Amino acid sequence: MSDVLDRFIRYCEVPSQSDPLTADKVPSTACQFDIANVIAEDLRELGALDVEVDEHAYVTAHWPASAGAEDKPTLGFCCHIDTAWQSWGRPVHPEVKHYEGGKLVIGVGRDGREVAVSPETNPGLANMAGYDIVTTDGTSLLGGDDKAGDAMVVSLLARLKADPSLPHPRLALSFVPDEEIGHGAALLDLEKFGADFGYTIDGGPLGEFCCETFNAAEAKVVAHGLSCHTGTAKGMMINASEALMRFHQMLPAEQRPEFTENYDGFFYLERINGNCEEAQADYIIRDHDQAKVEARKQMMQQAVEMVNLQMGEGTLEIEIRDQYHNLADVVTRPEYAHLIDNARAAYASIGQEMTCIPMRGGTDGSQLSFRGFPCANLSACYYNAHGVREFVPVPELESMVDMLQELVSLYAK
């Protein structure tokens, strides 16, 4: 078993889901300290400097430059330690399966039904016959998002330790909590981190590169109703849940995630709960164009006003908050062209063409780039993230460590 595969499996076995319902604290879940401490101990064993796990489960460390590269700018890497909250996340039982083609049976889910993927559901599988592939047993997500990225970075350091002649600048490393609920690197001390620029490693298939993300906002819609006996409700009852249903129906159905792709934006109803007297719906708003995000906010405001006109003033209230912005506004500036050029060259060194995608989501780089740490996003080689059909091909996992080795050598020149 390769170093990166061993680390990846060990990291996946440590449950570390974040939780949007306890997002008022960082980390949102205590279990994120568990994986933070595992990664920190690995870093210490390798000889990393300044290894620290702070009170918010941020893991930070540095790695000294190779001989002759001490005067080069510090290069930063950022990954996240939490896994998605939308699916089962504990316990996690990673398994390495040898794939011969056709349908890949992952296991049996908690509902007793088969969990599988195939070239029909994942066209990339058609080129993976003969690969070892990491999955779970079907009862939970795997956590390749982003524990594959965590394992790649730590395995890169293992290589640099094993062969001190490998060229690289000083490296700044961060492993952050709560990325999956929109917090991520918000509390990372960039002055202490000390990197001039760098990369997140939180993308999909091998060769993927992202210097564009969504602009993002979230909306909380609260409905206030009036409950009374249904037999005498006429002219009196105001149903809070009904108010939310009316609101939702006023948003364009074709602009939901399941009907959009590429540069299409969307409204997404994340969760809804309530009764006749009180109800709440939480939405996220996404678009690559900030002007379109503002238009979507206005549409939601107008829908609130319409429901209030129909059902009574104050029936609905809405609160909208920006979450992050499109990192392209920073990363595509001419002075940061090296982030793109060096990534392309590093991918080419392992025989992989780089594919630039407009990421339909965000990364820690979406906020870090606007805070003064420009960073594009590299492959973490996971597929079907946030669900029980997630998998990571072992050859891609291992190839990304080769890519990172070449990437740091380019920054040492």
C-alpha positions in Angstrom: 0.0 0.0 0.0 1.4 3.4 -1.0 2.0 6.1 1.6 -0.8 8.3 0.3 -3.3 5.5 0.2 -2.5 4.4 3.7 -2.9 7.9 5.0 -6.1 8.4 3.1 -7.7 5.3 4.5 -6.6 6.2 8.1 -8.0 9.7 7.7 -11.3 8.5 6.3 -11.8 6.2 9.2 -12.0 9.2 11.6 -15.5 10.7 11.4 -15.4 14.5 11.1 -18.7 15.8 9.7 -19.5 19.5 10.2 -23.0 20.5 11.2 -24.9 23.6 9.9 -27.2 23.5 12.9 -24.3 24.2 15.3 -22.5 26.6 13.0 -22.5 29.3 15.7 -19.3 27.7 17.1 -16.1 26.7 15.4 -15.6 23.9 14.9 -19.3 23.0 14.6 -18.6 19.5 15.8 -16.1 18.2 18.4 -15.2 15.2 16.2 -13.2 17.6 13.9 -10.6 17.8 16.7 -10.1 14.1 16.3 -8.9 14.3 12.7 -7.1 17.5 13.4 -5.0 15.8 16.0 -4.3 12.8 13.8 -3.0 15.0 11.0 -1.0 17.1 13.4 0.7 14.0 14.8 1.6 12.9 11.3 3.1 16.3 10.6 5.2 16.2 13.8 6.5 12.7 13.1 7.7 13.9 9.7 9.5 16.8 11.2 7.2 19.7 10.2 7.8 23.0 12.0 5.4 25.1 14.1 2.8 22.4 14.1 -0.3 23.6 16.0 -3.9 22.7 16.6 -5.7 25.8 17.8 -8.9 26.1 19.8 -10.9 26.1 16.6 -9.4 22.8 15.2 -7.2 24.7 12.7 -4.0 22.7 12.0 -1.1 24.8 10.7 2.5 24.0 10.1 5.5 25.0 8.0 8.1 23.0 6.0 11.6 24.5 5.4 12.9 25.3 1.9 15.3 23.0 0.2 18.9 24.1 -0.2 19.2 27.0 -2.6 15.5 27.9 -2.5 15.5 29.7 0.8 15.0 33.1 -0.9 11.9 32.0 -2.8 8.4 33.1 -1.7 6.5 30.8 0.6 4.0 28.6 -1.1 0.8 27.7 0.7 -1.5 24.7 0.6 -4.9 24.6 2.2 -7.3 21.6 2.7 -10.3 21.1 4.9 -10.8 18.4 7.6 -14.6 18.3 7.8 -16.8 16.0 5.6 -20.2 16.8 4.2 -23.2 16.8 6.5 -25.8 15.9 3.9 -25.2 12.1 4.1 -24.3 9.4 6.6 -20.8 10.1 7.9 -20.2 7.6 10.8 -18.9 5.0 11.1 -16.8 5.1 7.9 -15.5 1.8 6.6 -13.1 2.5 3.6 -12.5 -0.5 1.3 -10.1 -0.9 -1.7 -11.8 -2.7 -4.6 -10.2 -3.9 -7.8 -12.4 -2.7 -10.6 -12.6 -4.8 -13.8 -15.2 -2.7 -15.7 -18.9 -2.5 -15.9 -20.9 -1.9 -12.7 -18.9 -1.3 -9.5 -20.9 -2.5 -6.5 -20.0 -0.3 -3.5 -22.1 -2.2 -1.0 -25.5 -2.3 0.6 -26.9 0.9 2.0 -28.6 1.4 5.3 -31.9 1.0 3.6 -30.9 -2.5 2.4 -30.6 -1.5 -1.3 -27.6 -2.0 -3.4 -25.2 1.0 -3.8 -23.4 1.0 -7.1 -21.9 3.1 -9.8 -21.3 2.4 -13.5 -20.0 4.0 -16.7 -23.6 5.1 -17.3 -23.7 7.1 -14.0 -20.0 8.0 -14.1 -18.6 8.0 -17.7 -15.1 8.3 -16.4 -15.3 4.8 -15.0 -15.0 3.5 -18.6 -11.3 4.4 -18.5 -10.7 2.9 -15.0 -10.8 -0.8 -15.7 -7.9 -2.4 -13.9 -7.8 0.3 -11.2 -7.9 -0.1 -7.5 -10.7 2.2 -6.2 -11.5 3.3 -2.7 -15.1 3.3 -1.6 -17.0 2.6 1.6 -19.2 -0.4 2.3 -22.2 1.6 1.1 -23.4 2.7 4.5 -21.7 6.2 4.6 -19.9 8.7 2.5 -16.2 8.2 2.1 -14.8 11.6 2.9 -12.5 12.0 -0.1 -13.8 15.6 0.0 -11.4 16.6 1.4 -9.4 13.9 3.1 -7.8 12.9 -0.2 -6.4 16.4 -0.3 -5.2 16.1 3.3 -3.5 12.8 2.6 -1.8 14.2 -0.6 -0.2 17.1 1.2 1.1 15.0 4.1 2.4 12.4 1.7 4.2 15.2 -0.3 6.0 16.1 2.9 7.0 12.4 3.5 8.6 12.5 0.0 10.5 15.7 0.8 11.7 14.2 4.0 12.8 11.0 2.3 14.8 12.9 -0.4 16.0 16.3 0.8 17.4 16.9 -2.7 13.9 17.5 -4.1 13.6 21.2 -4.7 10.9 23.2 -3.0 10.4 26.6 -1.4 9.2 27.1 2.2 5.8 25.6 2.5 2.9 26.9 4.6 0.3 24.2 5.4 -3.2 24.6 6.8 -6.0 22.1 7.4 -9.2 23.9 8.3 -12.6 23.0 9.8 -16.2 23.6 8.7 -15.6 24.2 5.0 -18.7 22.2 4.1 -20.9 24.7 6.0 -19.4 27.8 4.5 -16.9 28.7 7.3 -13.7 27.1 6.2 -10.6 29.2 6.5 -12.3 32.3 7.8 -10.3 32.3 11.0 -6.9 31.3 9.5 -4.3 33.8 10.7 -2.8 34.7 7.3 0.1 36.8 8.8 1.1 33.8 10.9 0.5 31.5 8.0 3.0 33.5 6.0 2.3 32.4 2.4 2.3 34.8 -0.5 0.0 32.6 -2.7 -0.8 29.0 -3.1 -3.5 26.4 -3.7 -6.4 24.6 -2.2 -6.6 20.9 -2.9 -10.3 20.3 -3.0 -11.3 19.6 -6.6 -12.7 16.6 -8.4 -11.1 14.3 -11.0 -7.4 14.2 -11.9 -6.5 17.2 -14.1 -9.2 19.4 -12.8 -8.2 23.0 -12.1 -10.4 25.8 -10.8 -9.8 29.5 -10.8 -13.5 30.3 -11.0 -16.2 29.7 -8.3 -19.7 30.7 -7.6 -20.6 33.9 -5.8 -22.6 32.7 -2.8 -25.3 33.9 -0.5 -27.6 32.3 2.0 -31.2 33.2 2.8 -33.3 32.4 5.9 -37.0 32.8 5.4 -39.1 32.8 8.5 -42.9 32.5 8.4 -45.3 33.6 11.2 -48.8 32.1 11.3 -51.9 32.0 13.4 -53.2 28.7 14.5 -56.8 27.9 15.5 -59.1 25.0 15.3 -59.5 23.8 11.8 -63.3 23.7 12.2 -63.5 27.4 12.9 -60.5 28.5 10.9 -62.2 30.4 8.1 -61.0 34.0 8.0 -58.7 33.5 11.0 -56.0 30.9 10.3 -52.7 31.9 8.8 -50.7 28.8 8.0 -47.0 29.5 8.2 -46.0 26.3 6.3 -48.5 27.3 3.6 -46.8 30.7 3.4 -43.4 29.1 2.7 -44.9 26.9 0.1 -46.3 29.9 -1.7 -42.9 31.6 -1.5 -41.1 28.6 -2.9 -43.4 28.3 -5.8 -42.7 31.9 -6.8 -39.0 31.0 -7.4 -38.3 29.7 -11.0 -38.4 25.9 -10.9 -36.0 25.6 -13.8 -33.4 27.5 -11.7 -32.9 24.7 -9.1 -29.7 22.7 -9.0 -31.1 19.6 -10.6 -31.9 21.6 -13.8 -28.7 23.6 -14.1 -25.1 23.2 -15.2 -21.9 25.0 -16.3 -22.5 28.7 -15.7 -26.1 28.4 -14.7 -26.9 29.8 -11.3 -29.6 28.5 -9.0 -31.8 28.7 -5.9 -31.5 25.7 -3.6 -33.8 24.9 -0.7 -31.5 23.3 1.8 -34.0 22.5 4.6 -37.5 23.4 5.7 -39.4 22.7 8.9 -42.4 24.1 10.8 -46.0 24.0 11.5 -49.0 26.3 11.3 -47.7 28.9 13.6 -44.0 29.0 12.8 -41.9 27.7 9.9 -38.5 28.3 8.4 -36.8 27.6 5.1 -33.1 27.9 4.5 -31.8 28.6 0.9 -28.5 29.1 -0.8 -28.1 31.3 -3.8 -25.4 30.7 -6.3 -24.1 32.3 -9.5 -20.8 33.0 -11.1 -21.9 36.6 -11.9 -22.3 38.8 -8.8 -24.9 41.0 -10.6 -27.0 37.9 -11.1 -26.7 37.0 -7.4 -28.0 40.5 -6.6 -30.9 39.9 -9.0 -31.7 36.6 -7.3 -31.7 38.4 -3.9 -34.2 40.9 -5.3 -36.4 38.2 -6.6 -36.6 36.6 -3.2 -37.4 39.9 -1.6 -40.2 40.5 -4.1 -41.6 37.0 -3.4 -41.7 37.8 0.3 -43.6 41.0 -0.4 -46.1 39.2 -2.6 -46.8 36.6 0.1 -47.2 39.3 2.7 -49.6 41.1 0.4 -51.7 37.9 0.0 -51.5 36.6 3.6 -50.9 39.6 5.7 -48.1 42.0 6.5 -45.3 40.3 8.5 -46.2 36.8 7.6 -42.8 36.3 6.0 -39.4 37.8 7.0 -36.2 37.2 5.0 -32.6 37.6 6.0 -29.9 37.3 3.3 -26.2 37.1 3.9 -23.3 36.9 1.5 -21.0 33.9 2.0 -18.1 34.2 -0.5 -17.3 35.6 -3.9 -15.9 34.3 -7.2 -12.1 33.8 -6.8 -11.6 34.6 -10.5 -11.8 38.2 -9.6 -8.5 37.8 -7.8 -6.7 34.7 -9.2 -7.0 35.7 -12.9 -5.2 38.9 -12.4 -2.0 39.0 -14.5 0.3 39.0 -11.5 -1.0 35.6 -10.5 -0.8 34.0 -13.9 1.9 31.7 -12.5 -0.7 29.9 -10.4 -2.3 28.7 -13.6 0.8 28.2 -15.7 2.7 26.2 -13.0 -0.3 24.0 -12.3 -0.7 23.3 -16.1 3.1 22.4 -16.3 2.9 20.2 -13.2 -0.1 18.3 -14.6 1.7 17.9 -17.9 4.7 16.4 -16.1 2.5 13.4 -15.1 1.0 13.1 -18.6 -2.3 14.8 -17.6 -3.9 17.6 -19.5 -5.3 20.3 -17.2 -8.9 21.1 -17.5 -10.1 24.5 -16.3 -13.7 24.4 -15.0 -16.0 27.0 -13.6 -16.5 25.3 -10.2 -20.2 25.0 -9.3 -19.4 25.6 -5.6 -16.8 27.3 -3.5 -13.5 26.5 -2.0 -11.6 27.9 0.9 -9.9 29.9 -1.8 -13.1 31.8 -2.5 -12.6 33.7 0.8 -8.9 33.4 1.1 -8.2 35.1 -2.2 -10.2 38.2 -1.1 -8.4 38.2 2.2 -5.0 38.5 0.6 -3.9 34.9 0.0 -4.6 34.2 -3.7 -5.1 30.5 -4.3 -6.5 28.4 -7.1 -7.9 24.9 -6.6 -6.4 21.6 -7.6 -7.7 18.0 -7.9 -8.4 15.9 -4.9 -9.6 13.1 -7.2 -12.9 12.3 -5.6 -16.1 11.4 -7.5 -19.7 11.6 -6.3 -18.9 13.7 -3.2 -21.4 14.2 -0.4 -23.0 10.8 -0.8 -22.6 7.0 -0.3 -21.6 6.6 -4.0 -18.4 8.5 -3.5 -15.2 6.9 -4.7 -11.5 7.7 -5.2 -9.3 5.9 -7.9 -6.0 5.0 -6.3 -3.9 5.8 -9.4 -5.3 9.3 -9.5 -4.7 9.7 -5.7 -1.1 8.6 -6.2 -0.5 10.7 -9.4 -1.5 13.9 -7.6 1.4 13.5 -5.2 3.7 13.3 -8.2 2.0 16.4 -9.5 2.5 18.3 -6.2 6.1 17.3 -6.1 6.6 18.8 -9.6 4.6 21.9 -8.6 6.7 22.7 -5.6 9.9 22.2 -7.6 8.6 24.8 -10.1 8.3 27.3 -7.3 11.8 26.6 -6.2 13.2 27.8 -9.6 
